[in-house]
């Protein structure tokens, strides 16, 4: 069973430096690659648009993260016209309960991938074994 994961960009994949691209958030790329290797599909789910959105897409492309969707779920259009993007998981620094890191070298708190990465991987593997 495929798993679709909507992942925010600023404060999640990179440090918050909008409209610029912040420093890499340690573990983000590594874990997304592992999820993809397990069959997950990644949707970039961000408030960025225009040039800033393209910068984020270019960053992910440069890091070999294939995107299933950009602010949309391509499969959803056939069964629902809602603006809310369907995913099985949402990873976002603004999500209530999302584990965060507070690094002095970052502009603000960011997703703690050492916790989120393995938990999401376990979720994906459990769905795969259904």
N, C-alpha and C positions, 0 to 999 in steps of 0.2 A: 504494500500500500504506500503510495507516494506521500511524502511529507513536504508541505509548502511552508517556508519560513520567511516572514516579512521582517527585514532588518533595516533599522534606521541607520543614518550615516553619521552625522555630527554628534559626538558624545557617546557613540556606540562603536563604530568601526574606526573612527579617528577622534582625536581630541577636538573639542568644540573650538573652532576658529572661524566660523562662518563670517563672511562669504568665502574665505580662503579654505584650503584643505589643511586640517590640523595634522599633528604628528600621529603616526600609527598607534592605535590602541593595542598594546601587546596581546597577542593571541587571537585577535579577530580574524585575520586572514587564515591562519593555521586551522582554526576551528571550522570556519566556513568551508574550507577545502575538505576537511574530514567529513562534514555533513554531506557535501556533494558526493564524495566517494561512497557514502552509504545510500545514495539515491535521492537525497533531498534537493528541492528546487528553491533557489533564493530569489526573493523579490526585494529590490531596493525600494524601501518605503520611507520617503523623506519629504520634507517641506521644500527642499531645493527645487528651483525651476530655472529655465533658460540656461545661460552659460554656467551658472553654479551647479545645476543638475548635470550638465555634460561633463564638468570637471570631476564630479563624483563617479560618474559612469566610467570615465577615462581612468580614474584611479583604480577602480575594480578590474577593469580590463587589463591594465598594466600588471595587476597582481593575480591574473589568471583566475578570476572569479566570474564564471558565466552566469549571467542574469536570466532568470526565467521571465521576469517582468520588471518594469520600472514604473512604480506607483500604480500598478494594475496587476491583476491576475488574469492572464489571457484566457484561461478556461472558464472563468466566471461569466464572461460576457454572453455565453450561450444560455445561461440559466438564470442570470440575475443582473439587473441594471443599477444596483446600489453603488454609491460612491465608496462605501466601506469595502476595503479589499479583503477577500477571504484568504485566510492562511490558517495553518494548524498551530503555529507559534508566531508570536510577535516579540522581537528583541529590540528594546528601546530604552535609553537611559532615563526617559521620562515615565516609564511604566511603573506603576505602583508595585513595590516588592522586588523590582529587578536589583540584583546585587551590584553594588557600585564600588569603584575604587576612588580614593581621594589622594591623587598624586600631587605632590608639591610642584612638579614640573609641568602639569597640565593646567589649562585655563579653568576647568571646572571638573566635577566628578564625572566619571565615565563608567560604562559597563565593565564589570569584572569578568573577563572571559575565562579566568581559571575556574570559576564556578559555573557560569552560564554554558560554556562550551561542553563540558562533560555531561551536564544535566540534559542539554538538548540532544546530544549524541545518544544517550540512553533512551530518550523519548523516541527518537528516529528508529533505533534498533527494535524497540518494543512494537512500534507500528509495523515495521517490516516483518515481524514474526507473527502477526495476526493471521 
